[in-house]
Amino acid sequence: MAAHLSYGRVNLNILREAARKELREFLDKCAGSKAIVWDEYLTGPFGLIAQYSLLKEHEVEKMFTLKSGRLPSADVKNIIFFVRPRLELMDIIAENVFSEDKMHSARDFHILFVPRRSMLCEQRLKEQGVLASFINIDEYILDLIPYDGDLLSMEYESAFRECYLENDQTSLYHTAKGLMTLQALYGTIPQIYGKGECARHVANMMLRMKREFAGIQNQILPVFDTLLLLDRNVDLLTPLATQLTYEGLIDEIYGITNGYVKLPPEKFAQKKQGEGSKDLPTEPKKLQLNSAEELYAEIRDKNFNAVGAALSKKAKIISAAFEERHNAKTVGEIKQFVSQLPHMQAARSSLANHTSIAELIKDITTSEAFFDNLTVEQEFMTGVDTDKVNTYIEDCIAQKDPLIKILRLVCMQSVCNNGLKQKVFDYYKREILQTYGYEHMLTLNNLEKGGLLKPQSSSRNNYPTIRKTLKLWMEDANEQNPNDISYVYSGYAPLSIRLTQVLARPGWRSIEEVLKMLPGPHFEERQQLPAGLHKKRQQGENRTTLVFFLGGVSYAEIAALRFLSQMEDSGMEYIIATTKLLNGTTWIKSLMDRPESQTP
Amino acid sequence: MMKSKADEEEYWNSSKFKAFTFDDDDDEFSQLKESKRAVNSIRPLVEEDDDEDDVEKVSWSGEPVGSIAWSVRETAASNQRTDREPTFPKINTDTTTISKSNSGYSLSSLFKGKSRGGTFQSLTDTLSDSSVRLYAPELRKPKSEYKDYVSDWSPEETVQRMQQGKAVSLEKFRSRQDKLLLLDSAVSAHDGNVITAVLIFLKRTLSKEVLFGELESRETALRHLIQYLTETRDNRTLLELLRSLGRMEDVALLQYKEHLSISDENKRRDFLKSCLSLPFSAEDSAHVQDHYTLLERQIIIEATDRQAERGGKVEIFQKFPRRASILNMPLVTTLYYCCFYHYTEPEGMYSSPLNIRQTFKIPEKQYFVTALSARAKLKAWSDVDALFTSRNWLGFTRKKSPLNFQRVVDILQKNSAPTQVLKDYVALVDDADVRIGLAQKYKCHDIVINTYRDLKDRQLLLGYRGKVERGSVEERKIDELLSNLQMRWKN
């Protein structure tokens, strides 16, 4: 089921297996038949760890979503709540438990907090008078969830907001814990580099936790050579830009959640010959996207402009394979052909799906609106007129385009200008409040606190220096056969990935000046390995770096790192971890201040 | 450093954006078509029952059968069918994966401090691990009940125990000094959970003045307390805290935010009024003032218009019934509304667009765009016309606009203006290429013809002849021009 996790350089299936084992242990703790009541948000991430069959084997007979009111009837011994530690969920649980007692009381209650117990929540259950009704209160440490052979995410949506707006470091604590888990499974990581305040905190916590475990030697041969911790606020620009890789665009346009995407069904309707117009499906088409699908693994990280060619090449190969049947003369040959049919049919349906998706995306990327938006983004990234009010943004506001689109652009301009001129800042703010409503003052205030949208302080704009030193803009980005990471944004090389690239070669010492311009400290730490665990490297063997993005990472950045891994002379393979997979829209959304009444 | 403007222009027209134009028809698009064709041509060959065997099973919603989200729905659904025995949902098992899983690792064994094979002895200190481990510090129990606990843990040890979810007593941290040491240990552990737990204890056992004062120098702990108070909606304490710290802008914004939870418009207005005296920054203060004034206006306008609508005597409300109330709409939406329903009212009226413009100092361009859209929506073309000519002087009727005419045409067209109206504005577009483009798009033949004439471009004019209707006025006009010997064609 999860074979694709073990294809990579690092077998991430070990992590998944550990998580499954943990789950089984908990389930067995609650002896007898069970029903699970799910915090709906968790079903997605859990789906990456275990299927229903695993639960069923451990006597889970029913599953419900958490809702206020009375629990559905189910003839089971145990009711287990799988929930995130959130106060509003505690209130619902309390309601469930209360209404239960009045009916019949034979069922046992348990809570499993994911990813961590919370003192506040338990306090709340106690206030509600139900804490004593629970036989087991436990936590399920699901810090790092394996998404793909080279990708781990905590899916901790509010991490950026908590770290940079609210100065709440809980997510960093979880990060450090997650990294300790990884080290327990994959060996101590000898070298740690980092840039940013949060990176510093995480490294400190890891070193401290290691001291607390002192005396217990980790006897596993290290899989990772280096850990690089990067704060998202070191590079606020990259997620704001529209991603131009295939996977990036799917995420920008349709949104990928927990490895699934929902697409408009029209293009996927099965048209069979001889049948007239069949009823079109109305429900969105849901597809799983990961490297288990051969074709997707091949094209996901390409610039979208190179996807057409790749699909067409694939189509030819598949057609040729099907043509082979004419050459099959003997029974043996026919048998051989038939045995390959399932694989070929899978390839065909995969090709059909991605051709449809590519068509959907193309309709958008060829639109005038997309082009105009991209033009402005590229102007900002190259430093054109970032100190003036931009007429395109003005027009978009006048047309009342979605607020998030406006905020993305304005923030981008601010970041590329190291803060907007006070006059420009005031102008945008006024236009936004007048057009979208004064209550958005709160959101603008958040963006200011997070450093995304701010008036210029007296210091001069250092973005051009950073851009030039790190070569963030490449004139001749080659989209078809890339030779540089800048292909992922058709010209812009993501700052975060440049930092990663420079660290591998020639080293950060060469860019000290720029590092000082970016926020937060940069540092290097070493962790002692027990004697005998030092790797004896073969000639030409690649090193492995785990890059951890604190506060989120975009698919285009991941694509850029995969590109670096594949470069013949890079000598480095990258595994990517993050608090959250994000794009500009989901990121800005997580920073918006929504009225309390609208939160679920 | 910066490229010259001309340089820049050339630059933008160069290769970069070709990237996403796909203008070569035989390129990307056809490639997609090609793969689509291939897919389709293969299909008849394998007319089987939909991929049943090759990939994992997918239920109708596309969710793989057996996935958790799927089975939650499935079992829930089966539960609703009361006429049937509750049964297991049908699933396909992945037992193979399970039997293979023999990993010896368990995440909990690594961190929960459970001893496994003796390796973690040093930190487990023989915890009997009753099934309900009381994580929350027991605060109300009489002191005598604590005698069972070994209670001389240092602040660091206490924090560590809390992190491991073990029972601790915080009561022994009695002096202010001890309490603060405990807080500092919690902060340096970076575990938000523990920090919050300690803060709750401190909040209960220290006077607010003392606690708030000490937090001034402890930014992280302070943030956690703010977060805790926010989450538990203890706004009174929160405001007190922020005030004592002198964070007046935060106080103001937090207070202001409250208005979102007030649904009654009159109460909301009064609340906003009370916000006016809050210590906002100068700019925000002006915005809050505007917000209050706007809602005040909206309440008055809404009351009057609702009555007018019900009365059934005002024509415009009959012809274009209001889709929603104007309450709590943004300023620009309100202006649009007033341009739509109250356009001709004298400036003295609250609902007059001119009054709104004046009160909120709406920039000319903003006002213009809004009025234009509203009047165009009503197809009040004379009003539209007047918008442009109103600023004439010395009797000139030349049309002027704070907006470029391309945008004007765009807005008119979106409000389905007829060609008759559009052509007047297309003609005013400065750039000849843009003008021709728009004129062709909206079939303003005259403009195309005149522009080609002015460009002295015989070839293009000749070409356009094929695009107008046979025997039409336009065709005749072109023929006249082509046969005019006075013209000096450039080609």
HADDOCK unambig.tbl for C-alpha pairs under 7 A between the chains (distance, minus, plus):
assign (segid A and resid 17 and name CA) (segid B and resid 101 and name CA) 6.35 0.50 0.50
assign (segid A and resid 17 and name CA) (segid B and resid 103 and name CA) 6.33 0.50 0.50
assign (segid A and resid 18 and name CA) (segid B and resid 103 and name CA) 6.49 0.50 0.50
assign (segid A and resid 18 and name CA) (segid B and resid 105 and name CA) 5.35 0.50 0.50
assign (segid A and resid 18 and name CA) (segid B and resid 106 and name CA) 5.04 0.50 0.50
assign (segid A and resid 18 and name CA) (segid B and resid 107 and name CA) 6.17 0.50 0.50
assign (segid A and resid 19 and name CA) (segid B and resid 106 and name CA) 6.85 0.50 0.50
assign (segid A and resid 19 and name CA) (segid B and resid 107 and name CA) 6.56 0.50 0.50
assign (segid A and resid 21 and name CA) (segid B and resid 106 and name CA) 6.07 0.50 0.50
assign (segid A and resid 22 and name CA) (segid B and resid 106 and name CA) 5.42 0.50 0.50
assign (segid A and resid 22 and name CA) (segid B and resid 107 and name CA) 6.34 0.50 0.50
assign (segid A and resid 22 and name CA) (segid B and resid 108 and name CA) 6.73 0.50 0.50
assign (segid A and resid 43 and name CA) (segid B and resid 68 and name CA) 5.90 0.50 0.50
assign (segid A and resid 43 and name CA) (segid B and resid 69 and name CA) 5.42 0.50 0.50
assign (segid A and resid 44 and name CA) (segid B and resid 69 and name CA) 6.75 0.50 0.50
assign (segid A and resid 47 and name CA) (segid B and resid 67 and name CA) 5.87 0.50 0.50
assign (segid A and resid 47 and name CA) (segid B and resid 68 and name CA) 5.51 0.50 0.50
assign (segid A and resid 51 and name CA) (segid B and resid 66 and name CA) 5.85 0.50 0.50
assign (segid A and resid 51 and name CA) (segid B and resid 67 and name CA) 4.96 0.50 0.50
assign (segid A and resid 51 and name CA) (segid B and resid 68 and name CA) 5.77 0.50 0.50
assign (segid A and resid 52 and name CA) (segid B and resid 66 and name CA) 5.23 0.50 0.50
assign (segid A and resid 52 and name CA) (segid B and resid 67 and name CA) 5.69 0.50 0.50
assign (segid A and resid 52 and name CA) (segid B and resid 68 and name CA) 5.25 0.50 0.50
assign (segid A and resid 52 and name CA) (segid B and resid 71 and name CA) 6.63 0.50 0.50
assign (segid A and resid 53 and name CA) (segid B and resid 66 and name CA) 6.65 0.50 0.50
assign (segid A and resid 53 and name CA) (segid B and resid 93 and name CA) 5.23 0.50 0.50
assign (segid A and resid 53 and name CA) (segid B and resid 94 and name CA) 6.41 0.50 0.50
assign (segid A and resid 61 and name CA) (segid B and resid 88 and name CA) 6.47 0.50 0.50
assign (segid A and resid 62 and name CA) (segid B and resid 75 and name CA) 5.74 0.50 0.50
assign (segid A and resid 63 and name CA) (segid B and resid 72 and name CA) 4.89 0.50 0.50
assign (segid A and resid 63 and name CA) (segid B and resid 75 and name CA) 5.81 0.50 0.50
assign (segid A and resid 63 and name CA) (segid B and resid 76 and name CA) 6.55 0.50 0.50
assign (segid A and resid 64 and name CA) (segid B and resid 72 and name CA) 5.46 0.50 0.50
assign (segid A and resid 64 and name CA) (segid B and resid 76 and name CA) 5.62 0.50 0.50
assign (segid A and resid 65 and name CA) (segid B and resid 72 and name CA) 6.77 0.50 0.50
assign (segid A and resid 118 and name CA) (segid B and resid 193 and name CA) 6.14 0.50 0.50
assign (segid A and resid 119 and name CA) (segid B and resid 135 and name CA) 6.52 0.50 0.50
assign (segid A and resid 119 and name CA) (segid B and resid 136 and name CA) 5.57 0.50 0.50
assign (segid A and resid 119 and name CA) (segid B and resid 193 and name CA) 6.12 0.50 0.50
assign (segid A and resid 119 and name CA) (segid B and resid 197 and name CA) 6.47 0.50 0.50
assign (segid A and resid 122 and name CA) (segid B and resid 136 and name CA) 6.71 0.50 0.50
assign (segid A and resid 123 and name CA) (segid B and resid 136 and name CA) 6.46 0.50 0.50
assign (segid A and resid 135 and name CA) (segid B and resid 131 and name CA) 6.65 0.50 0.50
assign (segid A and resid 135 and name CA) (segid B and resid 132 and name CA) 6.32 0.50 0.50
assign (segid A and resid 136 and name CA) (segid B and resid 131 and name CA) 5.55 0.50 0.50
assign (segid A and resid 136 and name CA) (segid B and resid 132 and name CA) 5.61 0.50 0.50
assign (segid A and resid 137 and name CA) (segid B and resid 132 and name CA) 5.98 0.50 0.50
assign (segid A and resid 166 and name CA) (segid B and resid 223 and name CA) 6.28 0.50 0.50
assign (segid A and resid 167 and name CA) (segid B and resid 220 and name CA) 6.47 0.50 0.50
assign (segid A and resid 167 and name CA) (segid B and resid 223 and name CA) 6.06 0.50 0.50
assign (segid A and resid 168 and name CA) (segid B and resid 192 and name CA) 6.83 0.50 0.50
assign (segid A and resid 168 and name CA) (segid B and resid 223 and name CA) 6.61 0.50 0.50
assign (segid A and resid 168 and name CA) (segid B and resid 224 and name CA) 6.19 0.50 0.50
assign (segid A and resid 169 and name CA) (segid B and resid 190 and name CA) 6.11 0.50 0.50
assign (segid A and resid 169 and name CA) (segid B and resid 192 and name CA) 6.25 0.50 0.50
assign (segid A and resid 170 and name CA) (segid B and resid 190 and name CA) 6.64 0.50 0.50
assign (segid A and resid 170 and name CA) (segid B and resid 191 and name CA) 5.51 0.50 0.50
assign (segid A and resid 170 and name CA) (segid B and resid 192 and name CA) 4.57 0.50 0.50
assign (segid A and resid 173 and name CA) (segid B and resid 190 and name CA) 5.94 0.50 0.50
assign (segid A and resid 173 and name CA) (segid B and resid 191 and name CA) 5.68 0.50 0.50
assign (segid A and resid 181 and name CA) (segid B and resid 107 and name CA) 6.85 0.50 0.50
assign (segid A and resid 216 and name CA) (segid B and resid 119 and name CA) 6.95 0.50 0.50
assign (segid A and resid 285 and name CA) (segid B and resid 61 and name CA) 6.84 0.50 0.50
assign (segid A and resid 285 and name CA) (segid B and resid 62 and name CA) 6.14 0.50 0.50
assign (segid A and resid 286 and name CA) (segid B and resid 61 and name CA) 6.46 0.50 0.50
assign (segid A and resid 286 and name CA) (segid B and resid 62 and name CA) 4.54 0.50 0.50
assign (segid A and resid 286 and name CA) (segid B and resid 63 and name CA) 6.60 0.50 0.50
assign (segid A and resid 287 and name CA) (segid B and resid 62 and name CA) 6.31 0.50 0.50
assign (segid A and resid 305 and name CA) (segid B and resid 19 and name CA) 6.90 0.50 0.50
assign (segid A and resid 308 and name CA) (segid B and resid 28 and name CA) 5.38 0.50 0.50
assign (segid A and resid 308 and name CA) (segid B and resid 31 and name CA) 5.45 0.50 0.50
assign (segid A and resid 308 and name CA) (segid B and resid 32 and name CA) 5.40 0.50 0.50
assign (segid A and resid 309 and name CA) (segid B and resid 28 and name CA) 6.83 0.50 0.50
assign (segid A and resid 309 and name CA) (segid B and resid 31 and name CA) 6.05 0.50 0.50
assign (segid A and resid 311 and name CA) (segid B and resid 32 and name CA) 7.00 0.50 0.50
assign (segid A and resid 311 and name CA) (segid B and resid 35 and name CA) 6.08 0.50 0.50
assign (segid A and resid 312 and name CA) (segid B and resid 31 and name CA) 5.43 0.50 0.50
assign (segid A and resid 312 and name CA) (segid B and resid 32 and name CA) 6.52 0.50 0.50
assign (segid A and resid 312 and name CA) (segid B and resid 34 and name CA) 6.09 0.50 0.50
assign (segid A and resid 312 and name CA) (segid B and resid 35 and name CA) 4.80 0.50 0.50
assign (segid A and resid 315 and name CA) (segid B and resid 35 and name CA) 5.04 0.50 0.50
assign (segid A and resid 315 and name CA) (segid B and resid 38 and name CA) 5.76 0.50 0.50
assign (segid A and resid 319 and name CA) (segid B and resid 38 and name CA) 6.47 0.50 0.50
assign (segid A and resid 319 and name CA) (segid B and resid 42 and name CA) 6.92 0.50 0.50
assign (segid A and resid 342 and name CA) (segid B and resid 54 and name CA) 5.20 0.50 0.50
assign (segid A and resid 343 and name CA) (segid B and resid 54 and name CA) 6.74 0.50 0.50
assign (segid A and resid 346 and name CA) (segid B and resid 54 and name CA) 5.96 0.50 0.50
assign (segid A and resid 346 and name CA) (segid B and resid 55 and name CA) 6.69 0.50 0.50
assign (segid A and resid 348 and name CA) (segid B and resid 39 and name CA) 6.46 0.50 0.50
assign (segid A and resid 352 and name CA) (segid B and resid 36 and name CA) 6.72 0.50 0.50
assign (segid A and resid 352 and name CA) (segid B and resid 39 and name CA) 5.82 0.50 0.50
assign (segid A and resid 355 and name CA) (segid B and resid 32 and name CA) 6.39 0.50 0.50
assign (segid A and resid 355 and name CA) (segid B and resid 35 and name CA) 6.75 0.50 0.50
assign (segid A and resid 355 and name CA) (segid B and resid 36 and name CA) 6.25 0.50 0.50
assign (segid A and resid 365 and name CA) (segid B and resid 20 and name CA) 6.48 0.50 0.50
assign (segid A and resid 366 and name CA) (segid B and resid 20 and name CA) 6.27 0.50 0.50
assign (segid A and resid 366 and name CA) (segid B and resid 21 and name CA) 5.74 0.50 0.50
assign (segid A and resid 366 and name CA) (segid B and resid 22 and name CA) 6.94 0.50 0.50
assign (segid A and resid 434 and name CA) (segid B and resid 330 and name CA) 6.06 0.50 0.50
assign (segid A and resid 434 and name CA) (segid B and resid 331 and name CA) 5.02 0.50 0.50
assign (segid A and resid 434 and name CA) (segid B and resid 332 and name CA) 5.88 0.50 0.50
assign (segid A and resid 435 and name CA) (segid B and resid 330 and name CA) 5.71 0.50 0.50
assign (segid A and resid 435 and name CA) (segid B and resid 331 and name CA) 6.10 0.50 0.50
assign (segid A and resid 435 and name CA) (segid B and resid 332 and name CA) 5.05 0.50 0.50
assign (segid A and resid 436 and name CA) (segid B and resid 330 and name CA) 5.55 0.50 0.50
assign (segid A and resid 437 and name CA) (segid B and resid 329 and name CA) 6.89 0.50 0.50
assign (segid A and resid 437 and name CA) (segid B and resid 330 and name CA) 4.28 0.50 0.50
assign (segid A and resid 437 and name CA) (segid B and resid 331 and name CA) 6.78 0.50 0.50
assign (segid A and resid 438 and name CA) (segid B and resid 287 and name CA) 6.91 0.50 0.50
assign (segid A and resid 438 and name CA) (segid B and resid 291 and name CA) 6.07 0.50 0.50
assign (segid A and resid 595 and name CA) (segid B and resid 260 and name CA) 5.82 0.50 0.50
assign (segid A and resid 596 and name CA) (segid B and resid 261 and name CA) 6.90 0.50 0.50
assign (segid A and resid 597 and name CA) (segid B and resid 261 and name CA) 6.50 0.50 0.50
